[in-house]
């Protein structure tokens, strides 16, 4: 019984949101949890150290001519030398899962 409970706890940990992903302001509350998780997973796949991923200023917007809402925000993560690189603006496009680095968020 104890082993079963421990195994369940480990599986729940592994199935949760991306490890280390942190929203450093209250903007994450404006996104549905499944969308926030999709954003974090997409960003984790492109940064050097996914456990250091920090997000802020998250918001939803509709790209021109699109019939879906995308996410814009800023990310920060550690580089190969272990230092944070500084917050950079990005947009996440849910249909394709694409992440684009941009100058600033729309609106």
N, C-alpha and C positions, 0 to 999 in steps of 0.2 A: 504494500500500500504506500509506504513511504517513497519507494523508488518510483512508483507511478506518479506521485505528486511532484517529485523532483523533476522527472522527465517532462511533465506537463508545464512546469514553470520555465524550464529551459526552452521548450518549444515556443512558449508565449513570448519570451524575450527575443528569440530569433525572428519571430513573425511580426514584431512591432516595427514602428517607424525606424528609419535609418539611424544606426548607432551614432551618437555624437551630434547629430543635427540639432541645432538650437536656434530658435527664433528669439533674438535679443530684445525685441520690443513687443508690443501687444498686437502687431499687425497680423500675426498668424491666426488670431481669433476670427478674422474676417473671411477666412477660407474654409470650405468644407474639409474635414479631416482627410478624406481620400484624395482630394486635390493637393493638399499640402504634402501628403506622403508621395504623390507622383512627382511633385516638384523636387522634393528632397532626394528621391531616388535618381532622377535625371541629373541633378547637380552632383551627386555623389559619384556618378560614373565618370565625371570629367575633371574632378579636382584631384590633386596629388594625395591629400590626406583627408578622406571622407569623414573621419571621426572628428575633425576640427571644423567642420562646416558650420558657419554662422549665417543666419538670414535676418534681414530687417526690411522695413518699408514695403511689405508685401501688399499688393492690391490686384484686383481683377479689372480687365478692360476687354473691349471687343475690338479686335483688329479690323481695319477698314475692309469692308466687303465680306467679312467672315460671319458665320452663323454660330460661333462658339465664343466662350470667354477664355482669354489667356491670362497668365499671371506675370506681373512685373514686380521687381524688387531688387534688392542688393544682396550680394553674397561676399563672404570673406572666408578664406581657408588658408591653411599653412602650405608653404611651398616645400621643395625638396630639402631646404636647409633648416626647416622647422620654424620658420618665422611666418607670421601672418602677412599677406600681401596687401591688404587694405580692401575696403568694400568696393565692389564693382557692380554696376547696374546690369541686369539681365532680363530677358523675357522668356517665358516657357510657353510653348504652343502645344496644348494637350493632344490634338489629333495625331500629330506626328511624334510627339515627345521631344521635339527639338528645343535646344537652348541656344539663344542668341545673346551675345554681349552687345550692349547698346550704350549710347552716351548718357541717356536719362530716360526715365519712365514717361510714357505718354500722360498727358493731362496734368 
